[in-house]
Amino acid sequence: MLHLPILRAGRPYRSLNTVRVTDIRNGRPLADVSQANRGLISKDLGQLATNQRALAACSTAHLVDICLKAAAAFMNDPLPLDSENGTVQTPADYVSQTSATTGMPEALCRANMQKIRGVMEGIADVLGGLTRGMDLSVLDAGWGDSGGRTLSYLRETDALGAVLPSNSPGVHSLWVPAIPLKVPVVLKPGSEEPWTPFRIAQAFISSGCPPEAFSFYPAGHDGAAEILMSCGRSMLFGGGSTVAAWRNDPRVELHGPGWSKVLLCEDTVDDWESHLDLIVGSIAANGGRSCINASGVWVPRNGETIARGIAKRLAAIEPLPLDHPEAALSAFTRPAFAKQISDTIDSQLRQAGAVDLTAEYRSGDRLVEIDGCTFLRPTLVWCEDPDHPLANTEFLFPFASVVETPQDTVLRRIGPTLVLSAVTHDNAFRQQLLAAPGVDRLNCGAIPTQKISWDQPHEGNLFEHLYRQRAFQAA
């Protein structure tokens, strides 16, 4: 049986306690994953300063160069997996293993590989965005001249903890910049997706990065809590209840539900059909699994007509086997969870003011089993009532509501929004959008919510999370 080890400052370690991951289609065992208990994690985290010094010995320019090499290795090379048996993981192995345990189609796994590689290859632009163009050599000496100004930054932590999800491999690109910023990472993978963070770590190590930069701890909730409490800075991915407990802890950068939205405005709503590709892509890209997927479409008028147009397009997206080259929907690893979501939607639809329009156009039930996998077909709800519970709800599949409300009140109604794609050319309204405090990432114009510019960080700035500027003078 394949074994996936713990990495203790880059050194593989087999635990007596393992968890078996299986193919969700047939239950076939794929690997035994070593589990780290809280005591082991706590002991190792006492060595974080030593691990950081190994990374600090490298210049930022050298670490950027390593990142470029790691991008190619991650995408193309066989990389160590089970060191005890000398087993390596090819890129094809990675795609099939990730798909089998997460339910994400192989085609989407490959697309997420490209996304991660793109961030690693474009790390200079990413760091430029995070640091606002600062000369990165400032981090080597602790101070220096950048753009005619003397700058000094103090590193706030010896490691970045990351409690990671299983929903989409692409999110792992968010912690990658910590390495060229000279901050080791302490990774707790999602239980169904250990493959991506482990492969990224091996790509870096094989490209010359100090192995001390990577600790990898598959663990339970107690291990996650230890990482969040013991690392000076962390990022946490999870649902609303998971992130709520840490909302007031400034050491933890939260990545929870996005409630991202598309907004058609007074000057574009009558031309809604020309924006259907943008809307449907925003809802359904990456299987609808990302926080940047739109869960709401807000319009000032013609709501039901627009909703029907979107519903027809979404209803045409059918579940396919995970290895099908055109598969676009992810399966649920826990069928009971899929049923729970579907039952919740149906229960809330019994409340007046909302209707599932995709039910009129799709070929079968929302909940369906294909090739041993459980899927939820895309669902588009027309909400006549902006206060209906489905008017601002997010689920782990392509689900969205269309809500009609006047443009002069919409920014007060939409609530917290990770990404808002506002399709408008109205400069006066754009100024209102720029002043909207509840919008984290703003796209003005015909830009889908899932289109990310990596030099424009969202959900926090990792550099500012890891470093703080201080006043500095030298005589």
C-alpha positions as semicolon CSV with decimal commas, in nm:
position;residue;x (nm);y (nm);z (nm)
1;M;0,000;0,000;0,000
2;L;0,127;0,346;-0,092
3;H;0,225;0,553;0,214
4;L;0,217;0,933;0,231
5;P;0,443;1,050;0,516
6;I;0,446;1,345;0,749
7;L;0,716;1,599;0,667
8;R;0,896;1,725;0,976
9;A;1,098;2,022;0,854
10;G;1,123;1,842;0,520
11;R;1,215;1,501;0,663
12;P;0,969;1,217;0,588
13;Y;0,826;1,048;0,895
14;R;0,595;0,746;0,927
15;S;0,342;0,763;1,208
16;L;0,191;0,461;1,383
17;N;-0,144;0,625;1,321
18;T;-0,254;0,635;0,956
19;V;-0,575;0,717;0,769
20;R;-0,656;0,541;0,445
21;V;-0,775;0,751;0,151
22;T;-0,984;0,575;-0,110
23;D;-1,126;0,624;-0,457
24;I;-1,473;0,772;-0,406
25;R;-1,606;0,580;-0,708
26;N;-1,540;0,229;-0,583
27;G;-1,378;0,246;-0,241
28;R;-1,046;0,118;-0,375
29;P;-0,762;0,201;-0,129
30;L;-0,515;0,452;-0,271
31;A;-0,281;0,538;0,017
32;D;-0,227;0,529;0,390
33;V;-0,160;0,883;0,512
34;S;0,046;0,922;0,831
35;Q;-0,130;1,133;1,094
36;A;0,041;1,380;1,325
37;N;-0,091;1,410;1,678
38;R;-0,098;1,738;1,866
39;G;0,202;1,650;2,082
40;L;0,426;1,582;1,783
41;I;0,319;1,905;1,615
42;S;0,375;2,104;1,934
43;K;0,722;1,955;1,977
44;D;0,822;2,031;1,618
45;L;0,691;2,387;1,628
46;G;0,944;2,458;1,899
47;Q;1,208;2,445;1,623
48;L;1,048;2,706;1,397
49;A;1,319;2,966;1,451
50;T;1,585;2,716;1,343
51;N;1,385;2,627;1,032
52;Q;1,341;2,994;0,946
53;R;1,715;3,061;0,968
54;A;1,775;2,798;0,697
55;L;1,542;2,989;0,466
56;A;1,673;3,330;0,571
57;A;2,021;3,224;0,457
58;C;1,894;3,239;0,098
59;S;1,855;3,570;-0,084
60;T;1,511;3,662;-0,209
61;A;1,646;3,660;-0,565
62;H;1,766;3,301;-0,516
63;L;1,431;3,196;-0,369
64;V;1,247;3,352;-0,666
65;D;1,474;3,151;-0,897
66;I;1,395;2,834;-0,699
67;C;1,025;2,913;-0,733
68;L;1,058;2,925;-1,111
69;K;1,234;2,588;-1,116
70;A;0,973;2,443;-0,879
71;A;0,696;2,553;-1,116
72;A;0,840;2,334;-1,391
73;A;0,903;2,045;-1,153
74;F;0,550;2,060;-1,011
75;M;0,398;2,049;-1,361
76;N;0,629;1,808;-1,539
77;D;0,850;1,594;-1,314
78;P;0,815;1,266;-1,127
79;L;0,848;1,372;-0,763
80;P;0,907;1,172;-0,441
81;L;0,594;1,036;-0,277
82;D;0,656;0,723;-0,071
83;S;1,023;0,763;0,022
84;E;1,037;0,430;0,210
85;N;0,961;0,239;-0,109
86;G;1,121;0,480;-0,351
87;T;0,781;0,555;-0,508
88;V;0,751;0,867;-0,720
89;Q;0,442;1,051;-0,837
90;T;0,420;1,146;-1,204
91;P;0,200;1,438;-1,312
92;A;-0,053;1,185;-1,446
93;D;-0,050;1,004;-1,110
94;Y;-0,113;1,333;-0,932
95;V;-0,413;1,417;-1,151
96;S;-0,574;1,074;-1,115
97;Q;-0,510;1,054;-0,738
98;T;-0,641;1,403;-0,668
99;S;-0,950;1,342;-0,878
100;A;-1,020;1,006;-0,717
101;T;-1,015;1,134;-0,358
102;T;-1,174;1,478;-0,406
103;G;-1,433;1,409;-0,675
104;M;-1,296;1,686;-0,896
105;P;-1,284;1,583;-1,264
106;E;-0,939;1,513;-1,401
107;A;-0,980;1,795;-1,654
108;L;-1,032;2,044;-1,371
109;C;-0,741;1,899;-1,173
110;R;-0,516;1,965;-1,473
111;A;-0,653;2,318;-1,500
112;N;-0,574;2,377;-1,133
113;M;-0,222;2,244;-1,189
114;Q;-0,178;2,509;-1,457
115;K;-0,312;2,773;-1,217
116;I;-0,059;2,678;-0,949
117;R;0,225;2,666;-1,200
118;G;0,118;3,008;-1,328
119;V;0,150;3,162;-0,983
120;M;0,490;3,000;-0,925
121;E;0,616;3,111;-1,267
122;G;0,477;3,460;-1,216
123;I;0,605;3,491;-0,859
124;A;0,798;3,812;-0,935
125;D;0,473;3,984;-1,041
126;V;0,286;3,832;-0,747
127;L;0,544;3,962;-0,500
128;G;0,543;4,298;-0,676
129;G;0,171;4,321;-0,616
130;L;0,193;4,208;-0,255
131;T;0,477;4,450;-0,171
132;R;0,358;4,731;-0,402
133;G;0,674;4,712;-0,607
134;M;0,924;4,714;-0,321
135;D;1,280;4,611;-0,400
136;L;1,285;4,264;-0,245
137;S;1,649;4,297;-0,145
138;V;1,512;4,502;0,148
139;L;1,416;4,167;0,303
140;D;1,772;4,040;0,275
141;A;1,932;4,314;0,484
142;G;1,626;4,405;0,688
143;W;1,632;4,755;0,545
144;G;1,727;4,933;0,227
145;D;1,640;5,186;-0,037
146;S;1,338;5,121;-0,258
147;G;1,213;5,382;-0,500
148;G;1,411;5,655;-0,326
149;R;1,272;5,570;0,018
150;T;1,442;5,400;0,310
151;L;1,229;5,103;0,414
152;S;1,252;4,846;0,689
153;Y;1,020;4,554;0,755
154;L;0,996;4,332;1,060
155;R;0,898;3,969;1,010
156;E;0,612;3,887;1,247
157;T;0,651;3,509;1,260
158;D;0,893;3,221;1,210
159;A;0,634;3,023;1,009
160;L;0,305;3,054;0,826
161;G;0,054;2,792;0,937
162;A;-0,202;2,684;0,678
163;V;-0,510;2,478;0,758
164;L;-0,609;2,377;0,409
165;P;-0,928;2,260;0,234
166;S;-1,009;1,970;0,003
167;N;-1,244;2,151;-0,234
168;S;-1,002;2,279;-0,499
169;P;-0,625;2,239;-0,556
170;G;-0,592;2,595;-0,685
171;V;-0,619;2,747;-0,338
172;H;-0,270;2,619;-0,256
173;S;-0,125;2,891;-0,473
174;L;-0,220;3,136;-0,196
175;W;0,050;3,019;0,048
176;V;0,328;2,969;-0,208
177;P;0,456;3,333;-0,187
178;A;0,552;3,276;0,178
179;I;0,860;3,081;0,061
180;P;1,030;3,360;-0,139
181;L;0,925;3,593;0,145
182;K;1,154;3,379;0,368
183;V;0,878;3,235;0,587
184;P;0,859;2,853;0,622
185;V;0,516;2,692;0,597
186;V;0,341;2,450;0,833
187;L;0,075;2,274;0,629
188;K;-0,226;2,082;0,756
189;P;-0,386;1,935;0,440
190;G;-0,754;1,865;0,388
191;S;-0,836;1,504;0,470
192;E;-0,933;1,427;0,110
193;E;-0,659;1,629;-0,062
194;P;-0,311;1,569;0,077
195;W;-0,167;1,541;-0,273
196;T;-0,127;1,905;-0,380
197;P;0,055;2,059;-0,081
198;F;0,283;1,754;-0,062
199;R;0,368;1,777;-0,433
200;I;0,434;2,153;-0,413
201;A;0,669;2,095;-0,119
202;Q;0,856;1,822;-0,308
203;A;0,881;2,042;-0,616
204;F;1,046;2,316;-0,410
205;I;1,280;2,078;-0,228
206;S;1,388;1,910;-0,553
207;S;1,461;2,257;-0,695
208;G;1,704;2,347;-0,418
209;C;1,483;2,502;-0,151
210;P;1,595;2,426;0,206
211;P;1,374;2,134;0,318
212;E;1,333;2,301;0,658
213;A;1,090;2,538;0,486
214;F;0,822;2,267;0,467
215;S;0,635;2,092;0,746
216;F;0,339;1,879;0,642
217;Y;0,106;1,747;0,912
218;P;-0,204;1,548;0,813
219;A;-0,402;1,571;1,136
220;G;-0,739;1,603;1,302
221;H;-0,904;1,912;1,449
222;D;-0,666;1,914;1,746
223;G;-0,367;1,931;1,514
224;A;-0,525;2,216;1,321
225;A;-0,590;2,405;1,643
226;E;-0,228;2,357;1,754
227;I;-0,100;2,504;1,427
228;L;-0,333;2,804;1,449
229;M;-0,242;2,874;1,810
230;S;0,132;2,814;1,785
231;C;0,223;2,973;1,453
232;G;0,260;3,348;1,475
233;R;0,065;3,389;1,151
234;S;-0,172;3,145;0,981
235;M;-0,436;3,112;0,712
236;L;-0,752;2,909;0,770
237;F;-0,985;2,772;0,502
238;G;-1,330;2,649;0,594
239;G;-1,703;2,701;0,616
240;G;-1,875;2,976;0,809
241;S;-1,879;2,792;1,141
242;T;-1,513;2,690;1,108
243;V;-1,377;3,038;1,048
244;A;-1,615;3,210;1,294
245;A;-1,420;3,087;1,597
246;W;-1,108;3,268;1,472
247;R;-1,270;3,582;1,333
248;N;-1,130;3,810;1,603
249;D;-0,777;3,668;1,600
250;P;-0,555;3,898;1,389
251;R;-0,292;3,625;1,360
252;V;-0,525;3,417;1,141
253;E;-0,614;3,516;0,783
254;L;-0,958;3,372;0,712
255;H;-1,069;3,216;0,383
256;G;-1,433;3,125;0,429
257;P;-1,748;3,157;0,219
258;G;-1,715;3,420;-0,054
259;W;-2,073;3,517;-0,143
260;S;-1,928;3,651;-0,468
261;K;-2,167;3,821;-0,709
262;V;-2,228;3,954;-1,058
263;L;-2,407;4,288;-1,078
264;L;-2,580;4,400;-1,396
265;C;-2,641;4,773;-1,377
266;E;-2,885;5,022;-1,528
267;D;-2,664;5,083;-1,830
268;T;-2,604;4,712;-1,908
269;V;-2,904;4,513;-1,785
270;D;-3,101;4,544;-2,110
271;D;-2,806;4,386;-2,292
272;W;-2,798;4,092;-2,046
273;E;-2,785;3,823;-2,317
274;S;-2,443;3,942;-2,432
275;H;-2,317;3,882;-2,078
276;L;-2,448;3,528;-2,038
277;D;-2,105;3,369;-2,089
278;L;-1,962;3,589;-1,814
279;I;-2,246;3,508;-1,574
280;V;-2,254;3,133;-1,637
281;G;-1,874;3,111;-1,618
282;S;-1,871;3,302;-1,291
283;I;-2,119;3,055;-1,144
284;A;-1,992;2,725;-1,287
285;A;-1,617;2,757;-1,347
286;N;-1,403;2,506;-1,154
287;G;-1,716;2,304;-1,079
288;G;-1,859;2,589;-0,872
289;R;-1,630;2,493;-0,584
290;S;-1,443;2,818;-0,531
291;C;-1,519;3,111;-0,304
292;I;-1,475;3,332;-0,610
293;N;-1,762;3,157;-0,792
294;A;-2,069;3,379;-0,810
295;S;-2,355;3,271;-0,585
296;G;-2,569;3,573;-0,671
297;V;-2,668;3,776;-0,977
298;W;-2,824;4,110;-0,887
299;V;-3,017;4,314;-1,143
300;P;-3,228;4,633;-1,135
301;R;-3,510;4,493;-1,355
302;N;-3,615;4,203;-1,583
303;G;-3,507;3,961;-1,312
304;E;-3,720;3,660;-1,402
305;T;-3,638;3,686;-1,773
306;I;-3,266;3,704;-1,699
307;A;-3,296;3,419;-1,451
308;R;-3,460;3,196;-1,713
309;G;-3,183;3,269;-1,960
310;I;-2,916;3,174;-1,706
311;A;-3,113;2,867;-1,593
312;K;-3,131;2,726;-1,947
313;R;-2,752;2,754;-1,984
314;L;-2,675;2,602;-1,645
315;A;-2,922;2,317;-1,691
316;A;-2,726;2,207;-1,999
317;I;-2,420;2,127;-1,783
318;E;-2,453;1,755;-1,712
319;P;-2,256;1,535;-1,470
320;L;-2,000;1,313;-1,644
321;P;-1,752;1,049;-1,525
322;L;-1,448;1,202;-1,358
323;D;-1,212;1,091;-1,633
324;H;-1,429;1,233;-1,914
325;P;-1,237;1,508;-2,098
326;E;-1,541;1,741;-2,089
327;A;-1,642;1,678;-1,727
328;A;-1,721;2,010;-1,558
329;L;-1,899;1,909;-1,236
330;S;-1,732;1,774;-0,924
331;A;-1,867;1,477;-0,734
332;F;-1,931;1,485;-0,360
333;T;-1,703;1,268;-0,151
334;R;-1,986;1,225;0,099
335;P;-2,319;1,147;-0,071
336;A;-2,508;1,229;0,248
337;F;-2,371;1,583;0,236
338;A;-2,495;1,628;-0,120
339;K;-2,841;1,508;-0,015
340;Q;-2,836;1,743;0,282
341;I;-2,761;2,040;0,054
342;S;-3,035;1,943;-0,191
343;D;-3,285;1,893;0,092
344;T;-3,193;2,233;0,237
345;I;-3,258;2,404;-0,096
346;D;-3,593;2,226;-0,137
347;S;-3,694;2,313;0,217
348;Q;-3,618;2,682;0,165
349;L;-3,797;2,680;-0,171
350;R;-4,115;2,595;0,016
351;Q;-4,098;2,947;0,156
352;A;-4,273;3,189;-0,079
353;G;-4,063;3,421;-0,291
354;A;-3,822;3,187;-0,472
355;V;-3,837;2,919;-0,742
356;D;-3,581;2,676;-0,888
357;L;-3,593;2,758;-1,261
358;T;-3,332;2,499;-1,360
359;A;-3,587;2,232;-1,259
360;E;-3,788;2,330;-1,568
361;Y;-3,496;2,277;-1,806
362;R;-3,274;2,000;-1,671
363;S;-3,313;1,637;-1,774
364;G;-3,349;1,485;-1,426
365;D;-3,335;1,543;-1,054
366;R;-3,085;1,778;-0,893
367;L;-2,929;1,488;-0,699
368;V;-2,795;1,216;-0,929
369;E;-2,551;0,924;-0,919
370;I;-2,327;0,855;-1,220
371;D;-2,032;0,614;-1,246
372;G;-2,041;0,549;-0,873
373;C;-2,032;0,922;-0,788
374;T;-2,293;1,153;-0,641
375;F;-2,345;1,491;-0,810
376;L;-2,567;1,794;-0,772
377;R;-2,679;1,941;-1,102
378;P;-2,640;2,321;-1,131
379;T;-2,925;2,513;-0,973
380;L;-3,046;2,866;-1,050
381;V;-3,308;3,020;-0,822
382;W;-3,516;3,326;-0,910
383;C;-3,577;3,521;-0,589
384;E;-3,866;3,762;-0,613
385;D;-3,800;3,854;-0,252
386;P;-3,450;3,999;-0,183
387;D;-3,489;3,891;0,179
388;H;-3,551;3,526;0,092
389;P;-3,291;3,296;0,257
390;L;-3,177;3,171;-0,085
391;A;-3,109;3,524;-0,209
392;N;-2,765;3,527;-0,046
393;T;-2,658;3,167;0,006
394;E;-2,349;2,974;-0,103
395;F;-2,320;2,600;-0,165
396;L;-2,037;2,371;-0,280
397;F;-2,162;2,330;-0,638
398;P;-2,284;2,563;-0,916
399;F;-2,568;2,735;-0,730
400;A;-2,680;3,095;-0,769
401;S;-2,979;3,316;-0,717
402;V;-3,101;3,603;-0,933
403;V;-3,228;3,893;-0,726
404;E;-3,395;4,209;-0,850
405;T;-3,346;4,531;-0,657
406;P;-3,307;4,898;-0,754
407;Q;-2,953;5,008;-0,829
408;D;-2,967;5,286;-0,571
409;T;-3,020;5,032;-0,292
410;V;-2,822;4,731;-0,418
411;L;-2,496;4,809;-0,238
412;R;-2,684;4,817;0,092
413;R;-2,855;4,485;0,017
414;I;-2,589;4,253;-0,120
415;G;-2,400;4,199;0,206
416;P;-2,035;4,089;0,241
417;T;-1,888;4,005;-0,099
418;L;-1,548;3,855;-0,173
419;V;-1,561;3,933;-0,547
420;L;-1,809;4,170;-0,712
421;S;-1,812;4,185;-1,091
422;A;-2,010;4,501;-1,165
423;V;-2,085;4,523;-1,537
424;T;-2,116;4,896;-1,584
425;H;-1,960;5,192;-1,762
426;D;-2,134;5,446;-1,540
427;N;-1,848;5,644;-1,381
428;A;-2,069;5,790;-1,109
429;F;-2,184;5,444;-1,001
430;R;-1,828;5,315;-1,022
431;Q;-1,734;5,572;-0,760
432;Q;-2,005;5,430;-0,533
433;L;-1,870;5,081;-0,596
434;L;-1,518;5,193;-0,504
435;A;-1,652;5,323;-0,172
436;A;-1,845;5,004;-0,087
437;P;-1,682;4,869;0,234
438;G;-1,827;4,518;0,208
439;V;-1,662;4,438;-0,127
440;D;-1,317;4,280;-0,099
441;R;-1,229;4,248;-0,469
442;L;-1,396;4,473;-0,724
443;N;-1,413;4,405;-1,097
444;C;-1,553;4,703;-1,289
445;G;-1,667;4,601;-1,635
446;A;-1,724;4,271;-1,813
447;I;-1,483;4,065;-1,599
448;P;-1,596;3,728;-1,459
449;T;-1,560;3,672;-1,087
450;Q;-1,317;3,382;-1,135
451;K;-1,066;3,588;-1,334
452;I;-0,783;3,653;-1,089
453;S;-0,489;3,887;-1,130
454;W;-0,232;3,747;-0,890
455;D;-0,060;4,081;-0,843
456;Q;-0,390;4,206;-0,700
457;P;-0,434;4,003;-0,380
458;H;-0,777;3,930;-0,237
459;E;-0,883;3,812;0,109
460;G;-0,590;3,987;0,265
461;N;-0,235;4,068;0,163
462;L;0,005;3,787;0,258
463;F;0,306;4,017;0,275
464;E;0,129;4,251;0,517
465;H;0,016;3,945;0,713
466;L;0,375;3,826;0,753
467;Y;0,561;4,158;0,784
468;R;0,502;4,502;0,931
469;Q;0,677;4,819;0,830
470;R;0,871;4,999;1,098
471;A;1,036;5,340;1,117
472;F;1,410;5,314;1,056
473;Q;1,700;5,558;1,040
474;A;2,071;5,486;1,009
475;A;2,355;5,731;1,062
